[in-house]
Amino acid sequence: MQRKLAMLVGVAALVAACGGGATTAPGAGGTPAAGGDLSGTKVTVGGAFVDVEATNFEAAIKPFEDATGVDVVYNGDKSFEQQLNVQVQAGNPPDVALLPQPGGMKNYASQGKLFPLPDDIVASIDANYGPGWKEVGTAADGKVYGVFHRVNLKAQVFYPKVAFEAKGYTAPTTWDELKTLEAKMVADGTPPWCIGIESGAATGWPVTDWVEEIMLRTVGADGYDTWVSGATPFTDASVKNAFQIMMDIFGNKDYVYGGPQYIVQTNFGEAPKAAFDDPLKCWLTNQGNFITAFFPDPTQADLDNQVGVFTLPAIDSAIGTPAEVGGDQAVAFADRPEIWAFLKYLTTPEAGVSWQKAGGALFPYKSQDLANYSSALDKAFAQSLVDASFVRFDGSDAMPAAVGSGTFWTESVKLINGQQDIDKTLTNIAASWPK
């Protein structure tokens, strides 16, 4: 009860900071005037959360409603992005939208449809989030529009915990240690990696994550941004280096169960299961935190005891271990004090507590209480987020579709199949970038 009261007091303090009326136009910035009673007001929110996720989101925002009297009305639909575009063009979008891609935020901001965050909300992001989150929520005009709440995390390496520990293996913290572990696993008679990139029409997308994660670890935040923007072409030496590091694994039949042909033919969700066979066929799976949903049923029923995880290690110690993330950022299509109070609430650790306890969600707040997470795996994911040297969003999602969900996938498949070398692959991808 004391914790709940403290949370409500904290939420009420947000109202004092953001409770007044703002009269800025979209794109103008500024800070709403303080003061004002928010009880009886309403904020409409649209997003893609449905079913259990919608229930958990509504539970997460209930403390805000209880403390302020604001009625937050959430409408979720899997086709939300398409619906939102129609609503925006018709002039009746929700007050707040939860956008899954930074490109959507930047697009609506460039059209003058969004209101930038007031100064105090930006200050709350600076106080409660690690490096990179504000940048991902910033549009081309240099103003901050996006607030992150529930997020996802990539570059997590999963392994069968019991067998791993029985072998005396330890999780690597550097790339050199990873290479030593790989060599040890091969010497012991089992390939290190379980990899599959088949995904129907989207076959090849897991390759983009590998390349992005390596680029983050070899060129840093600025280098990654210039590559994602197209200013650094795929034919650049830095990109070739990242592909080569990946192919040192993918192209080595001793390092990947089944070899290159198996990689291309095996579904990304099926590949990790080989690590939990008896006897196991491979050890390591590099994927996002969602992948545990594809593990064998007995493993899923006992994840904390059966599954271990470590973050894909740093390659350059000067860059450290960044995090490749996904997630929905809340943006404002309207300018009212209750909207700003709601968005400020989403920037605070209190906004994640109930969903942390329910499970199935991660939050980026620096000072979040990891004890609230319901599983050891979720705690490990959250710790990786908190410890990240910086964060960046999925790069291929921000690239032009012809590349990010086109040639980046298809040409990489040809590379792994042995149909072409790295130079030809990168030349073909670069040639597809829209002029």
C-alpha positions as CSV (number, residue, x, y, z in Angstrom):
1,M,0.0,0.0,0.0
2,Q,2.8,2.4,0.9
3,R,4.4,1.8,-2.6
4,K,1.1,2.5,-4.3
5,L,0.6,5.7,-2.4
6,A,4.1,6.8,-3.2
7,M,3.4,6.0,-6.9
8,L,0.2,8.1,-6.9
9,V,2.0,11.0,-5.2
10,G,4.7,10.8,-7.9
11,V,2.1,10.8,-10.6
12,A,0.3,13.7,-9.0
13,A,3.6,15.6,-9.1
14,L,3.6,15.2,-12.8
15,V,0.3,16.9,-13.0
16,A,1.7,19.9,-11.2
17,A,4.5,20.1,-13.7
18,C,2.4,19.5,-16.8
19,G,-1.1,20.5,-15.9
20,G,-1.6,23.8,-17.6
21,G,-2.8,24.6,-21.1
22,A,-0.4,24.8,-24.0
23,T,-1.2,26.9,-27.0
24,T,1.7,26.0,-29.2
25,A,1.3,25.0,-32.8
26,P,2.6,21.7,-34.2
27,G,6.4,21.9,-34.4
28,A,6.6,25.0,-32.3
29,G,7.9,23.4,-29.1
30,G,7.8,25.3,-25.8
31,T,6.5,24.3,-22.3
32,P,2.9,24.2,-21.2
33,A,2.0,26.6,-18.4
34,A,1.9,24.9,-14.9
35,G,-1.2,24.4,-12.8
36,G,-4.8,23.3,-13.6
37,D,-7.2,20.5,-12.7
38,L,-7.2,17.6,-15.0
39,S,-10.1,15.6,-13.5
40,G,-12.8,14.9,-16.0
41,T,-10.6,15.2,-19.1
42,K,-9.9,12.5,-21.6
43,V,-6.9,11.3,-23.7
44,T,-7.4,9.0,-26.6
45,V,-4.6,6.6,-27.4
46,G,-4.2,4.4,-30.5
47,G,-1.8,1.5,-31.0
48,A,-1.2,-2.1,-32.1
49,F,-1.4,-3.6,-28.6
50,V,-4.3,-6.1,-28.5
51,D,-5.6,-8.9,-26.3
52,V,-3.2,-9.5,-23.3
53,E,-0.8,-6.7,-24.3
54,A,-3.8,-4.2,-24.4
55,T,-4.9,-5.4,-21.0
56,N,-1.3,-5.0,-19.6
57,F,-1.0,-1.5,-21.1
58,E,-4.3,-0.4,-19.6
59,A,-3.2,-1.7,-16.2
60,A,0.1,0.2,-16.6
61,I,-1.6,3.5,-17.1
62,K,-4.3,3.0,-14.4
63,P,-2.1,4.7,-11.7
64,F,-2.0,7.8,-13.8
65,E,-5.8,7.8,-14.2
66,D,-6.3,7.2,-10.5
67,A,-4.0,10.1,-9.5
68,T,-5.2,12.6,-12.0
69,G,-8.8,11.9,-12.9
70,V,-7.9,11.7,-16.6
71,D,-9.7,9.1,-18.6
72,V,-7.2,7.4,-20.9
73,V,-9.1,5.6,-23.6
74,Y,-7.0,3.1,-25.5
75,N,-8.0,1.6,-28.9
76,G,-5.9,-1.2,-30.2
77,D,-5.8,-2.8,-33.6
78,K,-3.1,-4.9,-35.4
79,S,-3.7,-2.8,-38.5
80,F,-3.3,0.4,-36.5
81,E,-0.6,2.0,-38.7
82,Q,-2.8,1.8,-41.8
83,Q,-5.8,3.1,-39.9
84,L,-3.8,6.0,-38.4
85,N,-2.7,7.2,-41.8
86,V,-6.3,7.4,-42.9
87,Q,-7.3,9.2,-39.6
88,V,-4.4,11.7,-40.0
89,Q,-5.4,12.5,-43.6
90,A,-9.0,12.9,-42.5
91,G,-8.0,15.2,-39.6
92,N,-9.2,13.0,-36.7
93,P,-6.2,11.1,-35.3
94,P,-6.1,10.0,-31.7
95,D,-4.6,12.4,-29.2
96,V,-1.6,10.0,-28.8
97,A,-0.4,7.3,-31.1
98,L,2.0,4.5,-30.3
99,L,4.2,4.3,-33.4
100,P,6.3,1.1,-33.9
101,Q,8.8,2.7,-36.3
102,P,10.9,5.9,-36.0
103,G,10.1,6.5,-39.7
104,G,6.4,7.0,-38.9
105,M,7.2,9.7,-36.3
106,K,9.6,11.5,-38.6
107,N,7.1,11.3,-41.5
108,Y,4.3,12.9,-39.4
109,A,6.6,15.4,-37.9
110,S,7.8,16.5,-41.4
111,Q,4.1,17.0,-42.3
112,G,3.6,19.3,-39.3
113,K,1.1,16.9,-37.8
114,L,2.8,16.3,-34.5
115,F,3.6,18.5,-31.5
116,P,7.1,18.4,-30.1
117,L,7.6,17.4,-26.5
118,P,7.6,20.3,-24.0
119,D,11.0,21.0,-22.3
120,D,10.1,19.3,-19.0
121,I,9.2,16.0,-20.7
122,V,12.5,16.2,-22.6
123,A,14.2,16.8,-19.3
124,S,12.5,13.7,-17.9
125,I,13.8,11.7,-20.8
126,D,17.3,12.9,-20.1
127,A,16.9,12.0,-16.4
128,N,15.3,8.6,-16.8
129,Y,16.7,7.1,-20.1
130,G,20.2,6.1,-21.1
131,P,22.1,7.4,-24.2
132,G,20.3,7.2,-27.5
133,W,16.7,7.0,-26.6
134,K,16.1,10.7,-27.0
135,E,17.9,10.6,-30.4
136,V,15.6,7.8,-31.7
137,G,12.7,10.0,-30.7
138,T,14.1,13.1,-32.5
139,A,12.9,14.2,-36.0
140,A,14.9,15.8,-38.8
141,D,14.0,19.3,-37.5
142,G,16.0,18.5,-34.3
143,K,13.0,18.5,-32.0
144,V,12.0,15.6,-29.8
145,Y,8.6,14.0,-30.4
146,G,8.7,10.4,-29.2
147,V,8.4,8.9,-25.7
148,F,9.3,5.2,-25.4
149,H,7.5,3.0,-22.9
150,R,7.4,-0.8,-23.6
151,V,10.4,-1.9,-25.7
152,N,12.1,-4.9,-27.3
153,L,15.7,-5.9,-27.3
154,K,17.9,-7.7,-29.9
155,A,21.4,-9.2,-29.8
156,Q,20.6,-11.6,-27.0
157,V,22.4,-14.9,-27.2
158,F,20.5,-17.8,-25.7
159,Y,21.9,-21.2,-24.7
160,P,20.7,-24.4,-22.9
161,K,21.7,-23.5,-19.3
162,V,22.0,-26.9,-17.7
163,A,24.2,-28.4,-20.4
164,F,26.2,-25.2,-20.9
165,E,27.1,-25.1,-17.2
166,A,27.8,-28.9,-17.1
167,K,30.4,-28.3,-19.8
168,G,32.1,-25.6,-17.7
169,Y,31.4,-23.0,-20.3
170,T,31.1,-19.3,-19.2
171,A,29.3,-16.4,-21.0
172,P,31.8,-14.3,-23.0
173,T,32.0,-10.6,-22.3
174,T,34.3,-9.7,-25.3
175,W,34.4,-10.8,-28.9
176,D,37.7,-12.5,-28.4
177,E,36.2,-14.5,-25.5
178,L,33.3,-15.4,-27.8
179,K,35.8,-16.7,-30.5
180,T,37.6,-18.7,-27.8
181,L,34.2,-20.2,-26.7
182,E,33.3,-21.1,-30.3
183,A,36.6,-22.9,-30.8
184,K,36.2,-24.8,-27.6
185,M,32.7,-25.9,-28.6
186,V,33.9,-27.1,-32.0
187,A,36.8,-29.0,-30.3
188,D,34.3,-30.6,-27.9
189,G,32.3,-31.9,-31.0
190,T,29.3,-29.6,-31.3
191,P,28.8,-26.6,-33.5
192,P,28.4,-23.3,-31.6
193,W,25.6,-21.7,-33.5
194,C,21.9,-22.5,-34.2
195,I,20.9,-20.3,-37.1
196,G,17.9,-20.1,-39.4
197,I,16.9,-17.2,-41.6
198,E,13.9,-18.7,-43.5
199,S,10.7,-16.6,-42.9
200,G,8.5,-17.1,-46.0
201,A,8.4,-13.9,-48.1
202,A,10.6,-12.2,-45.4
203,T,13.4,-14.8,-45.6
204,G,16.7,-13.2,-44.8
205,W,15.5,-10.6,-42.2
206,P,17.6,-12.2,-39.4
207,V,20.7,-11.5,-41.4
208,T,20.0,-7.8,-41.2
209,D,20.0,-8.0,-37.4
210,W,23.4,-9.7,-37.3
211,V,24.9,-7.1,-39.6
212,E,23.3,-4.2,-37.7
213,E,24.5,-5.5,-34.4
214,I,28.1,-5.9,-35.7
215,M,28.0,-2.4,-37.3
216,L,26.9,-0.9,-34.0
217,R,29.9,-2.6,-32.3
218,T,32.4,-1.6,-35.0
219,V,31.5,1.9,-36.2
220,G,29.6,3.3,-33.2
221,A,26.5,5.4,-33.1
222,D,27.5,8.1,-35.6
223,G,28.9,5.5,-38.1
224,Y,25.7,3.5,-37.8
225,D,23.5,6.5,-38.4
226,T,25.3,7.6,-41.5
227,W,25.1,4.0,-42.9
228,V,21.3,3.7,-42.1
229,S,20.7,7.1,-43.8
230,G,22.6,6.0,-46.9
231,A,25.4,8.5,-46.5
232,T,27.7,5.6,-46.0
233,P,27.0,3.2,-48.9
234,F,26.9,-0.6,-48.6
235,T,30.1,-0.8,-50.6
236,D,32.0,1.1,-47.9
237,A,34.9,-0.9,-46.2
238,S,33.2,-0.6,-42.8
239,V,30.1,-2.5,-44.1
240,K,32.2,-5.1,-45.8
241,N,34.0,-5.6,-42.5
242,A,30.7,-6.2,-40.7
243,F,29.6,-8.7,-43.4
244,Q,32.9,-10.5,-43.2
245,I,32.7,-10.9,-39.4
246,M,29.2,-12.3,-39.8
247,M,30.3,-14.7,-42.6
248,D,33.2,-15.9,-40.5
249,I,30.4,-17.6,-38.6
250,F,27.7,-18.2,-41.2
251,G,30.1,-19.5,-43.8
252,N,32.0,-21.9,-41.5
253,K,30.3,-25.3,-41.6
254,D,32.0,-26.3,-38.3
255,Y,30.5,-23.2,-36.6
256,V,26.8,-23.6,-37.6
257,Y,24.7,-26.7,-37.2
258,G,23.8,-27.9,-40.7
259,G,26.0,-25.4,-42.5
260,P,25.0,-22.6,-44.9
261,Q,22.3,-24.5,-46.7
262,Y,20.6,-25.3,-43.4
263,I,20.7,-21.7,-42.4
264,V,18.8,-20.6,-45.5
265,Q,16.3,-23.5,-45.4
266,T,15.5,-23.4,-41.7
267,N,12.9,-21.2,-40.2
268,F,14.2,-18.6,-37.7
269,G,11.9,-19.9,-35.0
270,E,12.7,-23.6,-35.5
271,A,16.5,-23.2,-35.4
272,P,16.8,-22.6,-31.6
273,K,15.1,-25.8,-30.8
274,A,18.2,-27.8,-31.8
275,A,19.9,-26.4,-28.7
276,F,17.3,-28.2,-26.6
277,D,17.4,-31.6,-28.3
278,D,18.7,-34.7,-26.6
279,P,21.5,-34.8,-27.5
280,L,21.7,-31.1,-28.4
281,K,22.9,-30.2,-31.9
282,C,24.2,-26.7,-31.3
283,W,24.6,-24.2,-28.4
284,L,23.9,-20.6,-29.2
285,T,21.1,-18.6,-30.7
286,N,21.4,-14.8,-31.4
287,Q,17.9,-13.3,-31.5
288,G,15.6,-10.8,-29.9
289,N,14.0,-11.3,-26.5
290,F,10.8,-12.6,-28.2
291,I,12.4,-15.8,-29.4
292,T,11.7,-17.7,-26.2
293,A,8.1,-18.1,-27.5
294,F,9.5,-20.4,-30.1
295,F,11.4,-22.7,-27.8
296,P,10.1,-26.3,-27.1
297,D,7.1,-26.4,-24.8
298,P,8.9,-28.1,-21.9
299,T,11.7,-25.4,-22.2
300,Q,9.1,-22.6,-22.2
301,A,7.5,-24.1,-19.1
302,D,10.8,-23.7,-17.2
303,L,12.6,-20.9,-18.9
304,D,14.6,-19.5,-15.9
305,N,16.1,-23.0,-15.1
306,Q,16.5,-24.2,-18.7
307,V,17.7,-21.1,-20.6
308,G,20.7,-18.8,-20.1
309,V,21.4,-15.6,-22.0
310,F,24.2,-13.1,-22.6
311,T,24.4,-10.0,-24.7
312,L,26.3,-10.3,-28.0
313,P,29.7,-9.0,-26.7
314,A,31.6,-5.9,-27.6
315,I,34.0,-6.0,-30.5
316,D,35.7,-2.6,-29.9
317,S,36.1,-1.8,-26.3
318,A,36.0,2.0,-27.1
319,I,32.5,1.5,-28.4
320,G,31.3,-0.9,-25.7
321,T,28.1,-2.9,-25.9
322,P,25.3,-1.0,-27.5
323,A,21.7,-2.2,-27.7
324,E,19.7,-2.7,-30.8
325,V,16.1,-2.0,-29.8
326,G,12.5,-1.9,-31.0
327,G,9.4,-0.5,-29.4
328,D,6.5,1.8,-29.7
329,Q,7.0,5.5,-29.2
330,A,4.1,7.7,-28.1
331,V,3.6,10.9,-30.0
332,A,1.1,13.7,-29.6
333,F,-1.3,14.8,-32.4
334,A,-3.0,17.3,-30.1
335,D,-1.9,19.9,-27.5
336,R,-3.7,19.8,-24.2
337,P,-2.3,19.7,-20.6
338,E,-3.8,16.2,-19.9
339,I,-1.9,14.9,-23.0
340,W,1.4,16.2,-21.7
341,A,0.8,14.9,-18.2
342,F,0.1,11.5,-19.7
343,L,3.2,11.5,-21.8
344,K,5.4,12.6,-18.9
345,Y,4.0,9.8,-16.9
346,L,5.2,7.4,-19.6
347,T,8.8,8.7,-19.2
348,T,8.9,7.5,-15.5
349,P,9.8,4.1,-14.0
350,E,6.4,4.0,-12.3
351,A,4.8,3.5,-15.8
352,G,6.4,0.1,-16.2
353,V,5.8,-1.5,-12.8
354,S,2.6,-3.4,-13.3
355,W,3.7,-4.7,-16.7
356,Q,7.1,-5.7,-15.4
357,K,5.3,-7.9,-12.8
358,A,2.9,-9.3,-15.3
359,G,5.8,-10.4,-17.6
360,G,6.3,-10.2,-21.3
361,A,7.6,-6.6,-21.5
362,L,10.8,-4.6,-21.0
363,F,11.3,-1.0,-20.1
364,P,14.3,1.3,-20.7
365,Y,14.3,3.4,-17.5
366,K,17.8,3.8,-15.9
367,S,16.5,3.7,-12.3
368,Q,13.8,1.0,-12.7
369,D,13.7,-1.7,-10.0
370,L,14.7,-4.9,-11.7
371,A,13.2,-6.9,-8.8
372,N,9.8,-6.0,-10.3
373,Y,10.4,-8.3,-13.3
374,S,8.8,-11.7,-12.9
375,S,11.6,-13.8,-14.4
376,A,15.4,-14.1,-14.4
377,L,15.5,-13.8,-18.2
378,D,13.5,-10.5,-18.1
379,K,15.8,-9.2,-15.5
380,A,18.8,-10.1,-17.6
381,F,17.2,-8.4,-20.7
382,A,16.4,-5.2,-18.7
383,Q,19.9,-5.2,-17.2
384,S,21.4,-5.3,-20.7
385,L,19.2,-2.3,-21.6
386,V,20.3,-0.3,-18.6
387,D,24.0,-1.2,-19.1
388,A,24.0,-0.4,-22.9
389,S,26.6,2.1,-24.0
390,F,23.9,3.5,-26.3
391,V,20.8,2.4,-28.1
392,R,19.8,2.5,-31.8
393,F,16.7,1.3,-33.6
394,D,16.6,-1.5,-36.1
395,G,18.5,0.0,-39.1
396,S,16.9,-2.0,-41.9
397,D,13.5,-0.8,-40.8
398,A,14.6,2.8,-41.2
399,M,16.1,2.2,-44.7
400,P,14.1,2.6,-47.9
401,A,11.9,-0.5,-48.3
402,A,13.7,-1.4,-51.5
403,V,16.8,-2.0,-49.4
404,G,15.8,-2.6,-45.8
405,S,13.1,-5.2,-46.6
406,G,14.3,-5.9,-50.2
407,T,17.8,-6.4,-51.4
408,F,19.3,-6.5,-47.9
409,W,17.3,-9.7,-47.4
410,T,17.5,-11.3,-50.9
411,E,21.2,-10.5,-51.7
412,S,22.3,-11.8,-48.2
413,V,20.5,-15.1,-48.9
414,K,22.5,-15.4,-52.1
415,L,25.7,-14.7,-50.2
416,I,25.0,-17.4,-47.6
417,N,24.0,-19.8,-50.3
418,G,27.4,-19.4,-52.0
419,Q,25.9,-17.9,-55.1
420,Q,28.0,-14.7,-54.8
421,D,30.8,-13.2,-52.7
422,I,30.6,-10.3,-50.3
423,D,31.7,-7.7,-52.9
424,K,29.0,-8.7,-55.3
425,T,26.4,-8.8,-52.5
426,L,27.2,-5.3,-51.3
427,T,27.4,-3.9,-54.9
428,N,23.9,-5.2,-55.6
429,I,22.4,-3.8,-52.4
430,A,24.0,-0.4,-52.9
431,A,22.7,-0.3,-56.5
432,S,19.1,-0.7,-55.2
433,W,19.3,2.3,-53.0
434,P,16.8,4.9,-54.4
435,K,18.5,7.7,-56.2
